Every structure is written in C-alpha cells, then in structure tokens.
Amino acid sequence: MSDKELGQLSAVVRIVDDEETVRKSVAFVLRLIGLDVRLYESAEQFLEFDDSQRPGCVVLDIRMPGMNGMQLHKRLLEEGNDLPVLFLTGHGDIDMAVTALKRGAGDFLQKPSDPEKLQTVVRRLVDENINARKRKADIAQKRRKYDLLTQREKDVVNLVCQGELNKVIADKLGITLFTVKIHRANACRKLECRSAVEISDLLRDIGLKDGKNDVRGS
C-alpha cells in the first residue's frame, strides 16, 4: 500500500469487550476527542469483521467468553497484524497484562479507566500505528525504486555510498569514467536522489547499508 493510499484510510479504534456497558462507555470517551470507533462483543466477531487495512489500535478486554484477550493478542502477533493493543484489565488481571506487555502489547489500563488517561494512551497508540505504516509504505516505495536499477547501476551507487570517487569506481568496475557518470546519473534519476548523501540514506532505509563507510565521513 502506497503512502497516498494509506492517507485515504482513516484511523479506527476497535473496542473488543463482552460487556456492552464497557464498550459503550469507552466508545463515548474516545468519540469525545474525534476518534472513529468500532465495537465488537467478542474476539471471534473482531476477527471475522474487522478491516485490518485501516490504521488505529485495539482496546481489548482480557477475560471474555470463547477466545480471551490474551489469545486474541497472540493470534494477531502470529498473523503479523501491526495494530497496537491496549488491554483493559480488572484488578486480578495485572500479571497477565504485564505478560502481554512483554509480548509486545502497547499498554494496559485498569478498569474503570480514567477518561483522560484512556484518551491519551489511545491517541498515542493510534498515532504510533499511523506513523509506523507511513514509514513502512515509504520504505516499500524506496525499495521499488531501487529494484528499477540495473545491476551495473546498483554496483555504481553502492560504491558511491562507500565514498568512492567516479574515477575509482571506474577502475574497480573495469569501465570508463564516462560510463560511470551515465550509470550514476541514471540511478539518481530512478531513485529521485540528488546527491550521494541522499542515495546513502535511501540504501540505509531499505536495509542495504549499515552506516559504515558513510559518505558523510569520506
């Protein structure tokens, strides 16, 4: 999904709790700050009907009939679902909530939760998910640009990012200086980069450069 497509999907907070009064009260508090919410009375209903393409987060009860909150969280992790989870817990569920945090949950609050605290935590998790998805989309776009390069253009830009001069690159690759300049210009055009520093940043973002031999230090 492109960054543009992501921007067209508004965030939604999923409230998964078997108690109707809890679902409605949490929804009311979150709607007060302009958040869109969806209510699910069970983990099974959430799994069947939720649109995971929309960014946001999940406000999740721990103790529910059928699949409980811990099991749903584990299922989401196994499926690679990146929606952050906020657990709403009873007093006796704190140990489980702490375990969930160690497994990657976003946060947990005790019932009944303070409205302002609930709003703050949910807004943070929603913003984090939106930013993470934008970052993922940006990296995917950069990767697509890199994949458009020919192998020789990739050879040239990788040496450029090591701080090598065009003449040295020509010697290492056994090609003429003019050919290096042509490949470098073509690569910059495809990558939409104007300098060696920008190329270096792009390669680092897509995981092809670890910061060693950075052109900034050459």
Beta strands, then each sheet from edge to edge (+ up, - down):
strand 1: 12-16
strand 2: 37-40
strand 3: 56-61
strand 4: 85-89
strand 5: 107-110
sheet 1: 2+ 1+ 3+ 4+ 5+
end
